[in-house]
Amino acid sequence: MSNDRTILRLQEISLERRFQPLSFSIEKGSIYALCGGNGAGKTSLFSVLTGMNRPSSGRIYKNDDETNNQHSSYRRHFSYMPDQLAFPNHLTGFETLKFFSMLSQQQNHNVKSILSYVGLTESMHQKVKHYSKGMQQRLNLAQCLMVDVPIYMMDEPTNGLDPYWAHRMKEMLLEQKEQGKSIIFSTHSLSLVEDIADDLLFLQGGEVLINQPVAELRKSLGEHKDLSTYVYHLISDKGGK
């Protein structure tokens, strides 16, 4: 079922044998977390969400209308931050974002403003090949957020960030939520999920282990002090990883 705030809904979606059919919905102005161990199916699910792969079964609805994830009308509704993005080494940070701006259908980007937002003003005219891993990850975030779309999809957005910028990333995602944006992100950090996510989908071996609001999960923790411990015991009860 959907409501007036549902912006994206997946119904019994599967991809070959990489994960079992699953259903969930994303609401406007919400943060949805995808978690799971290595090989759990997160990357495969992201490939469907971003239109890289067509689902083997199931349906996708955008604003309650069935849609094709391969169609340009679907892809115009989101911006994607991959786990790693290979930037042209011969370009500066500023030139790189200008390049991504040209690729986008939106031409009103304030490149200097978004570089300032991710803390790259002082290094904007430095070649990207000289950027640290954390700086490249922030440039990756910039190319995602510079596009004004309803949904931001982010694969491991805090990877490679130092403690300050990992915390700042959380703040930026919450700021986007306050502006009415919807965010889907993958992570191995359940503490990050507890801090900012509204809903959690946890995959284990291609199966759905958890698929519910984080607020409800907190009520289920019982004797467990945090979500990480709770999930650990769930996995153990199912026979390990």
C-alpha positions in Angstrom: 0.0 0.0 0.0 1.1 3.6 -0.6 0.1 7.0 0.6 0.2 10.5 -0.6 3.8 10.8 0.6 5.1 7.7 -1.2 7.6 8.8 -3.9 9.0 5.4 -4.9 7.6 1.9 -4.3 9.0 -1.5 -5.2 6.7 -4.5 -5.2 8.0 -8.1 -5.1 11.2 -7.0 -6.9 13.9 -9.6 -7.6 17.1 -9.9 -9.7 17.9 -13.3 -11.0 18.9 -15.3 -7.8 20.8 -12.5 -6.2 18.1 -11.6 -3.7 14.6 -12.9 -2.9 11.6 -10.9 -4.0 11.2 -7.9 -1.7 8.9 -4.9 -1.3 9.4 -1.5 0.2 8.5 2.1 -0.3 10.3 5.5 0.1 8.4 8.5 1.3 9.1 12.1 0.5 11.5 13.7 3.0 12.7 10.4 4.4 16.0 8.5 4.8 16.0 4.8 3.9 19.0 2.7 4.8 20.1 -0.5 3.0 22.4 -2.8 5.1 23.8 -6.3 5.0 26.9 -8.3 5.0 29.2 -8.8 2.0 27.3 -10.6 -0.8 24.0 -9.9 0.9 22.5 -8.4 -2.2 22.8 -4.6 -1.5 24.8 -3.9 -4.7 22.4 -5.9 -6.8 19.4 -4.0 -5.3 21.2 -0.7 -6.0 21.7 -1.8 -9.6 17.9 -2.1 -9.9 17.2 1.1 -8.1 19.5 3.1 -10.3 18.3 1.4 -13.6 21.6 -0.4 -14.3 19.8 -3.7 -14.3 16.2 -4.5 -15.1 14.5 -6.5 -12.4 13.8 -10.2 -13.1 10.3 -9.9 -11.5 8.1 -7.4 -9.7 7.0 -3.8 -10.4 8.4 -0.3 -9.6 6.0 2.6 -9.0 7.0 6.3 -9.1 4.4 8.6 -7.5 2.0 5.6 -7.6 2.4 5.2 -11.4 4.1 2.0 -12.6 7.4 2.8 -14.3 10.2 1.2 -16.2 13.6 1.7 -14.4 15.3 1.7 -17.8 13.4 4.7 -19.0 14.8 8.2 -18.9 11.7 9.5 -17.2 12.6 7.3 -14.2 16.2 8.3 -14.2 15.4 12.0 -14.2 14.0 11.6 -10.7 17.2 10.7 -8.9 20.9 11.5 -8.6 23.4 8.8 -7.8 26.5 8.7 -5.6 28.4 5.5 -6.3 30.8 3.9 -3.8 33.7 5.0 -6.0 33.7 7.3 -8.9 36.6 7.5 -11.4 37.2 11.2 -12.0 39.2 12.5 -15.0 42.7 12.9 -13.5 43.6 15.8 -15.8 40.8 18.0 -14.5 40.6 20.2 -11.4 37.8 19.8 -8.9 36.1 22.9 -10.4 36.4 21.6 -13.9 35.2 18.2 -12.9 31.9 19.6 -11.5 31.5 21.8 -14.6 31.9 18.6 -16.7 29.2 16.9 -14.7 27.0 20.0 -15.0 27.3 19.7 -18.8 26.2 16.1 -18.6 23.2 17.0 -16.5 20.0 18.3 -18.0 20.0 21.1 -15.5 22.3 24.0 -16.3 21.7 26.3 -13.3 24.4 24.7 -11.0 26.4 27.0 -8.8 29.6 25.0 -8.9 31.5 27.2 -6.4 28.6 27.0 -4.0 28.4 23.2 -3.9 32.2 22.9 -3.7 32.1 25.2 -0.6 29.3 23.0 0.8 31.5 20.0 0.7 34.6 21.8 1.9 36.6 21.9 -1.3 36.8 25.7 -1.9 40.6 25.9 -1.2 41.4 22.9 -3.5 38.9 23.6 -6.3 41.7 24.5 -8.7 43.8 21.6 -7.8 43.9 18.5 -10.1 41.7 15.7 -8.8 44.6 13.2 -9.1 46.2 15.0 -6.2 43.0 14.7 -4.0 43.0 12.4 -1.1 40.5 9.6 -0.9 38.3 11.6 1.4 38.5 14.7 -0.8 37.5 12.6 -3.8 34.5 11.2 -1.8 33.4 14.7 -1.0 33.7 15.6 -4.7 31.6 12.5 -5.4 29.0 13.8 -3.0 29.1 17.2 -4.7 28.3 15.8 -8.2 25.3 14.0 -6.6 23.9 16.9 -4.7 24.4 19.5 -7.4 21.4 18.1 -9.3 18.0 19.2 -8.0 16.0 15.9 -7.9 13.5 14.3 -5.5 15.7 11.3 -4.6 19.4 10.9 -3.8 20.8 7.4 -4.0 24.1 6.9 -2.2 26.3 3.8 -2.0 28.4 3.9 1.1 28.5 7.7 1.3 30.8 7.8 4.4 33.5 5.6 2.9 37.0 7.1 3.1 35.9 10.1 5.2 37.7 11.1 8.4 35.7 11.5 11.6 34.9 15.2 11.1 33.6 14.7 7.5 31.7 11.5 8.4 29.9 13.5 11.0 29.4 16.4 8.6 28.0 13.9 6.0 25.3 12.9 8.5 24.4 16.6 9.0 24.2 17.2 5.2 21.9 14.2 4.7 19.6 15.5 7.4 19.7 18.9 5.8 18.6 17.4 2.5 15.8 15.6 4.3 14.6 18.9 5.9 14.4 20.3 2.4 12.0 17.5 1.4 14.5 15.3 -0.4 14.3 11.5 -0.1 17.6 9.6 0.5 18.4 5.9 -0.1 21.8 4.9 1.1 23.8 1.8 1.8 26.1 1.3 4.7 27.8 -1.2 7.0 27.4 1.2 9.9 24.3 0.5 12.0 25.2 3.4 14.3 24.8 5.6 11.3 21.4 4.0 10.6 20.3 4.7 14.2 21.5 8.3 14.0 19.7 9.4 10.7 17.6 6.7 9.1 13.8 6.5 9.2 13.6 3.0 7.8 16.0 0.0 7.5 16.2 -2.8 5.0 18.7 -5.4 6.1 19.6 -8.2 3.7 21.4 -11.4 4.7 22.3 -13.9 2.0 19.8 -12.4 -0.4 17.0 -12.7 2.2 15.2 -9.9 4.1 16.3 -10.0 7.7 14.8 -6.6 8.7 12.4 -4.3 6.8 10.8 -1.8 9.2 10.9 1.7 10.6 13.9 2.4 12.8 11.6 3.8 15.5 9.9 0.4 15.7 13.2 -1.4 15.8 14.3 0.7 18.8 11.3 -0.7 20.7 12.4 -4.2 19.8 15.9 -3.9 21.1 14.9 -5.3 24.5 18.0 -6.4 26.4 20.3 -5.4 23.6 21.9 -2.0 24.0 22.1 -1.0 20.4 21.0 -2.0 16.9 24.3 -3.6 16.1 24.0 -6.1 19.0 20.4 -6.8 18.1 21.3 -7.6 14.4 24.2 -9.7 15.5 21.9 -11.9 17.6 19.4 -12.1 14.7 22.1 -13.4 12.4 23.4 -15.8 15.0 19.9 -17.2 15.5 19.7 -17.9 11.8 23.0 -19.9 11.9 25.6 -17.2 11.3 26.6 -15.1 8.3 
